[in-house]
Amino acid sequence: MDDYLPLTEQLDILFEVRLHPDGRPYTLHEVSQATGISHGTVSHMRTGRVDNPQFSTLRALCRFFDIPLRYFETKTRDACYDMLASLPEAPTPHMNEISFRAMQLSPDAQAEILRLIRWAHAAEELRKQGRDVPPLPPLEDVDGDER
């Protein structure tokens, strides 16, 4: 039998690295509510009282933390960190909402949103450099007229 890293350690790393959008670790309650896994089961997995959960439980954790199932086949802490570092960052709730709302807009409105995002990206770079940020650019309609 393979010597996998204990589930408790895998979960500790997961809670440490895959953070809530506000930058803090998820609570057991949040994970339980979002996954449908009982609070007690999540707690028992974290403490080692449950070390061989059901497949459906692991799948629910994978969906919640946006990780592949093979994460639970890691054999070392370094392998856990490496796998998590190689994954794309999970989209924030803001990104999900921006995407959702943009899909409902006309192509012209989407172009305006893209222009604002490009401005915000440039403004963020200027702030990092300690420079002043110019005002928002005027929005234009399809014909190029300012609104």
C-alpha positions as CSV (number, residue, x, y, z in Angstrom):
1,M,0.0,0.0,0.0
2,D,1.2,3.5,-0.8
3,D,2.2,5.8,2.1
4,Y,0.1,8.9,1.4
5,L,0.4,12.0,3.5
6,P,-2.2,11.8,6.3
7,L,-5.5,13.4,5.5
8,T,-5.2,15.7,8.5
9,E,-2.0,17.2,7.0
10,Q,-3.4,17.4,3.5
11,L,-6.4,19.3,4.9
12,D,-4.3,21.6,7.1
13,I,-2.3,22.6,4.0
14,L,-5.5,23.1,2.0
15,F,-7.0,25.3,4.6
16,E,-3.7,27.2,4.9
17,V,-3.3,27.8,1.1
18,R,-6.7,28.0,-0.4
19,L,-8.1,31.0,1.4
20,H,-11.5,32.7,1.6
21,P,-11.7,35.7,-0.8
22,D,-11.1,38.1,2.1
23,G,-7.7,36.4,2.8
24,R,-8.5,34.3,5.9
25,P,-8.8,30.5,6.2
26,Y,-12.2,29.1,5.7
27,T,-14.1,28.0,8.8
28,L,-15.3,24.5,9.3
29,H,-18.8,25.9,9.2
30,E,-18.3,27.6,5.8
31,V,-16.8,24.4,4.3
32,S,-19.7,22.4,5.7
33,Q,-22.4,24.7,4.5
34,A,-20.9,25.0,1.0
35,T,-20.2,21.3,0.5
36,G,-23.0,19.6,2.3
37,I,-20.6,17.6,4.4
38,S,-21.6,17.7,8.0
39,H,-19.7,20.0,10.3
40,G,-18.8,17.0,12.5
41,T,-17.3,15.1,9.5
42,V,-15.2,18.1,8.4
43,S,-14.0,18.5,12.0
44,H,-13.2,14.8,12.4
45,M,-11.3,14.8,9.2
46,R,-9.3,17.8,10.4
47,T,-8.5,16.1,13.7
48,G,-7.8,12.6,12.4
49,R,-10.9,10.9,13.8
50,V,-12.0,10.2,10.2
51,D,-9.0,9.2,8.1
52,N,-10.7,7.4,5.2
53,P,-13.7,9.5,4.1
54,Q,-16.2,8.5,1.4
55,F,-15.3,9.2,-2.2
56,S,-18.2,11.7,-2.4
57,T,-16.8,13.6,0.5
58,L,-13.4,14.0,-1.2
59,R,-15.1,15.1,-4.4
60,A,-17.1,17.7,-2.6
61,L,-13.9,19.1,-1.0
62,C,-12.2,19.1,-4.4
63,R,-15.1,21.1,-5.9
64,F,-15.1,23.5,-3.0
65,F,-11.3,24.2,-2.9
66,D,-11.1,23.9,-6.7
67,I,-8.4,21.2,-6.6
68,P,-8.0,17.9,-8.5
69,L,-8.8,14.6,-6.7
70,R,-5.2,13.5,-7.1
71,Y,-4.3,16.1,-4.4
72,F,-5.3,13.4,-1.9
73,E,-2.7,11.0,-3.4
74,T,0.2,13.2,-2.4
75,K,2.9,11.6,-0.2
76,T,4.7,14.7,1.2
77,R,3.9,18.1,2.4
78,D,6.1,19.5,-0.4
79,A,4.1,17.6,-3.0
80,C,0.9,19.2,-1.6
81,Y,2.4,22.7,-1.7
82,D,3.8,22.1,-5.2
83,M,0.5,20.9,-6.5
84,L,-1.4,23.8,-5.0
85,A,1.1,26.3,-6.3
86,S,0.8,24.9,-9.9
87,L,-3.0,25.4,-9.9
88,P,-4.6,28.6,-11.2
89,E,-6.0,30.8,-8.5
90,A,-9.6,30.2,-7.9
91,P,-11.8,33.0,-9.2
92,T,-13.0,35.5,-6.6
93,P,-16.7,36.1,-6.2
94,H,-16.1,39.5,-7.9
95,M,-14.6,37.8,-10.9
96,N,-17.5,35.4,-11.1
97,E,-20.0,38.3,-11.0
98,I,-18.1,40.4,-13.5
99,S,-18.0,37.5,-15.9
100,F,-21.7,36.7,-15.4
101,R,-22.8,40.3,-15.9
102,A,-20.6,40.9,-18.9
103,M,-22.0,37.9,-20.7
104,Q,-25.4,39.6,-20.6
105,L,-24.2,42.9,-22.2
106,S,-24.0,43.9,-25.8
107,P,-20.6,43.6,-27.6
108,D,-20.3,47.4,-27.4
109,A,-20.9,47.4,-23.7
110,Q,-18.4,44.6,-23.3
111,A,-15.8,46.7,-25.1
112,E,-16.5,49.5,-22.7
113,I,-16.0,47.2,-19.7
114,L,-12.7,45.9,-21.3
115,R,-11.5,49.5,-21.6
116,L,-12.3,50.2,-17.9
117,I,-10.5,47.0,-16.9
118,R,-7.4,48.0,-18.9
119,W,-7.5,51.4,-17.2
120,A,-7.8,49.8,-13.8
121,H,-4.8,47.5,-14.6
122,A,-2.7,50.5,-15.6
123,A,-3.8,52.5,-12.6
124,E,-2.8,49.6,-10.3
125,E,0.6,49.5,-11.8
126,L,1.0,53.3,-11.3
127,R,-0.1,53.0,-7.7
128,K,2.5,50.3,-7.1
129,Q,5.1,52.7,-8.5
130,G,3.9,55.5,-6.1
131,R,2.6,57.6,-9.1
132,D,-0.6,59.5,-9.5
133,V,-3.5,57.8,-11.2
134,P,-5.1,59.7,-14.1
135,P,-8.9,60.1,-14.0
136,L,-11.2,57.5,-15.6
137,P,-11.2,57.7,-19.4
138,P,-14.5,59.0,-21.0
139,L,-16.7,56.2,-22.3
140,E,-17.5,56.3,-26.0
141,D,-20.4,54.9,-28.0
142,V,-20.0,52.8,-31.1
143,D,-19.4,55.9,-33.3
144,G,-16.6,57.1,-31.1
145,D,-18.6,60.0,-29.6
146,E,-18.0,60.7,-25.9
147,R,-20.9,60.1,-23.6
